[in-house]
């Protein structure tokens, strides 16, 4: 886990400076691609990542219990990262109900390799930051379910608890 001092230091550094440092030190791109946008407000999100990977559900009607469990187990300041095996922009991985839980836990935000819905409600009631590929009213029910594989976003792979 990361100390609060490290998290606070990342909050003070410009995102572009972190990207430049990663290019020089790690030797590869360590930032999300251009489609990932702040969908609620302009707040930056920094915190330990809690990760979920979703894959095809093959018609199974699996609810978002994995995300709800992750929210319940999250610590204040954590960031929920949900990745889709095929980056489907036409389904929402996040909405108002999960925001209510994350907000009450004091989570820092959510990063979604797919869509978010209920954006008006999230802006109005919570101001909770969500970065996502799209805004979509579509559901994951019957389309996606959690898988036990490593969570990935383009250029980023999460194998432990990184800071995002």
Secondary structure as the mmCIF struct_conf table of DSSP 4:
data_model
#
loop_
_struct_conf.conf_type_id
_struct_conf.id
_struct_conf.beg_label_comp_id
_struct_conf.beg_label_asym_id
_struct_conf.beg_label_seq_id
_struct_conf.end_label_comp_id
_struct_conf.end_label_asym_id
_struct_conf.end_label_seq_id
HELX_RH_AL_P HELX_RH_AL_P1 UNK A 4 UNK A 12
BEND BEND1 UNK A 13 UNK A 13
HELX_RH_AL_P HELX_RH_AL_P2 UNK A 15 UNK A 25
TURN_TY1_P TURN_TY1_P1 UNK A 26 UNK A 26
BEND BEND2 UNK A 27 UNK A 28
BEND BEND3 UNK A 31 UNK A 31
TURN_TY1_P TURN_TY1_P2 UNK A 34 UNK A 35
STRN STRN1 UNK A 37 UNK A 38
BEND BEND4 UNK A 39 UNK A 40
BEND BEND5 UNK A 42 UNK A 42
BEND BEND6 UNK A 47 UNK A 47
STRN STRN2 UNK A 48 UNK A 48
STRN STRN3 UNK A 49 UNK A 56
TURN_TY1_P TURN_TY1_P3 UNK A 58 UNK A 59
TURN_TY1_P TURN_TY1_P4 UNK A 64 UNK A 64
HELX_RH_AL_P HELX_RH_AL_P3 UNK A 65 UNK A 73
HELX_LH_PP_P HELX_LH_PP_P1 UNK A 74 UNK A 75
TURN_TY1_P TURN_TY1_P5 UNK A 76 UNK A 77
STRN STRN4 UNK A 79 UNK A 84
TURN_TY1_P TURN_TY1_P6 UNK A 85 UNK A 86
TURN_TY1_P TURN_TY1_P7 UNK A 89 UNK A 90
BEND BEND7 UNK A 91 UNK A 91
STRN STRN5 UNK A 92 UNK A 94
HELX_RH_AL_P HELX_RH_AL_P4 UNK A 96 UNK A 105
TURN_TY1_P TURN_TY1_P8 UNK A 106 UNK A 106
STRN STRN6 UNK A 109 UNK A 116
HELX_RH_AL_P HELX_RH_AL_P5 UNK A 119 UNK A 125
TURN_TY1_P TURN_TY1_P9 UNK A 126 UNK A 126
STRN STRN7 UNK A 130 UNK A 135
TURN_TY1_P TURN_TY1_P10 UNK A 141 UNK A 143
STRN STRN8 UNK A 144 UNK A 147
BEND BEND8 UNK A 148 UNK A 149
HELX_LH_PP_P HELX_LH_PP_P2 UNK A 150 UNK A 150
STRN STRN9 UNK A 151 UNK A 153
TURN_TY1_P TURN_TY1_P11 UNK A 154 UNK A 155
STRN STRN10 UNK A 156 UNK A 158
BEND BEND9 UNK A 159 UNK A 160
STRN STRN11 UNK A 163 UNK A 163
#
